[in-house]
């Protein structure tokens, strides 16, 4: 027998479940006893996360990186090997800002389902984010047009990093 204590809308219920065999159970809730038979089951959809838009905050821009002309160059073989190690992140991948859909948790982007100029509807999948070995569908919180895609597949993102930016409504 298993005992479960449930909190439903502020009320506590103690539920005892006793397997009778096969798909039959005796369930006791408070003083009431029920004979229960499972007549079907199904797997529920994978976790789906719908993050919200984050208002912009004033942020200082980081100092400019050295220009390509002043940066030392590596031999071609080393450049090629380094480029295969990790995908190049898209520009301005960090920081939400106005109209940005941000990563709800740290992880790795597995897929991006949109491109700039695409029209999306609320609930439409924008990207797939892997976090703690789980694939999470990041969905659009509103209807709109994608102005910028800020990530690429294989890119690591932190909590709050921009995934896409919406065009102004």
C-alpha positions as CSV (number, residue, x, y, z in Angstrom):
1,X,0.0,0.0,0.0
2,X,1.2,3.5,-0.7
3,X,0.1,6.6,1.2
4,X,0.1,10.0,-0.5
5,X,-0.5,13.4,1.1
6,X,-1.9,15.9,-1.4
7,X,-2.4,19.6,-1.1
8,X,-5.3,20.7,-3.3
9,X,-6.2,24.4,-3.2
10,X,-5.0,24.7,0.4
11,X,-6.8,21.5,1.6
12,X,-4.8,18.5,2.6
13,X,-5.9,15.0,1.6
14,X,-4.4,11.7,2.7
15,X,-4.9,9.1,-0.1
16,X,-4.1,5.4,0.4
17,X,-3.6,3.3,-2.7
18,X,-3.6,-0.5,-2.5
19,X,-2.9,-2.5,-5.6
20,X,-5.4,-5.4,-5.8
21,X,-3.8,-7.0,-8.9
22,X,-3.4,-6.0,-12.5
23,X,-5.0,-2.7,-13.2
24,X,-7.3,-2.8,-10.1
25,X,-6.7,-0.7,-7.0
26,X,-8.5,0.1,-3.7
27,X,-8.2,3.9,-3.1
28,X,-9.1,5.4,0.3
29,X,-9.6,9.2,0.5
30,X,-10.5,10.3,4.0
31,X,-13.4,8.1,5.0
32,X,-14.4,7.1,1.4
33,X,-13.2,3.9,-0.2
34,X,-13.2,3.5,-4.0
35,X,-12.6,0.4,-6.2
36,X,-10.5,1.8,-9.1
37,X,-9.7,0.2,-12.5
38,X,-7.2,1.7,-14.9
39,X,-8.8,1.4,-18.3
40,X,-6.2,3.3,-20.3
41,X,-3.0,5.3,-20.0
42,X,-0.9,7.5,-22.3
43,X,2.4,9.3,-22.1
44,X,2.0,13.1,-21.7
45,X,3.9,15.4,-24.0
46,X,7.5,16.4,-23.1
47,X,8.1,19.4,-20.9
48,X,7.3,22.6,-22.7
49,X,8.5,25.9,-21.4
50,X,7.0,29.2,-22.5
51,X,9.2,32.0,-21.2
52,X,8.0,35.6,-21.0
53,X,9.3,38.8,-22.5
54,X,11.6,40.7,-20.2
55,X,11.6,44.5,-20.1
56,X,14.8,46.2,-21.1
57,X,17.2,47.5,-18.5
58,X,20.0,50.0,-19.3
59,X,23.3,48.1,-19.7
60,X,26.7,49.4,-20.5
61,X,28.1,48.0,-23.7
62,X,31.3,45.9,-23.2
63,X,34.6,47.4,-24.6
64,X,35.1,46.7,-28.3
65,X,37.1,43.6,-29.1
66,X,40.4,44.1,-31.0
67,X,39.8,44.3,-34.8
68,X,40.5,41.4,-37.1
69,X,43.4,43.3,-38.6
70,X,45.2,43.7,-35.3
71,X,44.5,40.2,-34.0
72,X,47.3,37.6,-34.6
73,X,46.4,35.0,-37.1
74,X,46.8,31.2,-36.6
75,X,48.0,28.8,-39.2
76,X,45.1,27.5,-41.4
77,X,45.1,24.0,-39.8
78,X,44.7,25.4,-36.3
79,X,42.0,27.8,-37.4
80,X,40.0,24.9,-39.0
81,X,40.4,22.7,-36.0
82,X,39.2,25.4,-33.6
83,X,36.2,26.2,-35.7
84,X,34.9,22.6,-35.4
85,X,35.3,22.6,-31.6
86,X,32.3,24.8,-30.9
87,X,29.8,26.7,-33.1
88,X,30.3,30.4,-33.4
89,X,27.7,32.2,-31.3
90,X,25.4,34.6,-33.1
91,X,26.0,38.3,-32.4
92,X,24.5,39.8,-29.2
93,X,23.4,36.5,-27.7
94,X,23.4,37.7,-24.1
95,X,20.9,40.1,-22.4
96,X,17.2,40.1,-23.0
97,X,16.1,43.7,-23.6
98,X,12.8,44.9,-25.0
99,X,11.0,42.4,-27.2
100,X,13.5,39.6,-26.6
101,X,12.5,36.0,-25.9
102,X,15.1,34.8,-23.4
103,X,16.4,31.4,-22.3
104,X,14.4,30.3,-19.2
105,X,17.4,28.3,-17.9
106,X,21.0,27.6,-18.9
107,X,21.6,24.9,-21.5
108,X,22.5,24.2,-25.1
109,X,20.4,25.2,-28.1
110,X,19.7,22.0,-30.1
111,X,17.5,23.6,-32.9
112,X,16.2,26.9,-34.0
113,X,12.9,26.7,-35.9
114,X,12.7,30.3,-37.1
115,X,14.7,32.9,-39.1
116,X,14.5,36.7,-39.3
117,X,11.3,37.8,-41.0
118,X,9.3,34.8,-40.0
119,X,5.8,35.5,-38.6
120,X,5.1,33.4,-35.5
121,X,2.0,32.8,-33.4
122,X,1.7,32.4,-29.7
123,X,2.7,28.9,-28.6
124,X,4.7,28.2,-31.7
125,X,8.0,26.5,-31.1
126,X,11.0,28.9,-31.5
127,X,13.9,26.7,-30.4
128,X,14.7,23.5,-28.6
129,X,16.9,23.9,-25.5
130,X,18.7,21.0,-23.8
131,X,19.1,21.4,-20.1
132,X,20.0,18.7,-17.6
133,X,19.6,16.0,-20.4
134,X,16.1,17.1,-21.1
135,X,14.9,18.7,-24.3
136,X,12.7,21.7,-23.7
137,X,10.6,23.4,-26.3
138,X,10.9,27.2,-26.0
139,X,7.7,28.7,-27.4
140,X,6.6,32.1,-28.5
141,X,4.8,34.0,-25.8
142,X,3.0,36.2,-28.4
143,X,2.1,36.6,-32.1
144,X,4.8,38.6,-33.9
145,X,7.6,38.8,-36.4
146,X,11.1,37.7,-35.7
147,X,13.5,40.6,-36.1
148,X,16.7,38.7,-35.1
149,X,17.8,35.2,-34.2
150,X,20.5,35.5,-31.5
151,X,21.6,31.9,-31.2
152,X,22.7,29.0,-33.3
153,X,22.4,25.2,-32.8
154,X,25.1,23.9,-30.5
155,X,25.5,27.2,-28.7
156,X,25.5,27.3,-24.9
157,X,23.2,29.9,-23.3
158,X,22.7,31.1,-19.8
159,X,19.5,32.0,-18.0
160,X,18.2,35.3,-19.5
161,X,20.3,35.1,-22.7
162,X,18.3,36.3,-25.8
163,X,17.2,33.6,-28.1
164,X,15.3,35.8,-30.6
165,X,14.2,39.4,-30.7
166,X,10.7,40.4,-32.0
167,X,10.1,43.3,-34.4
168,X,8.5,46.3,-32.7
169,X,4.7,46.0,-32.7
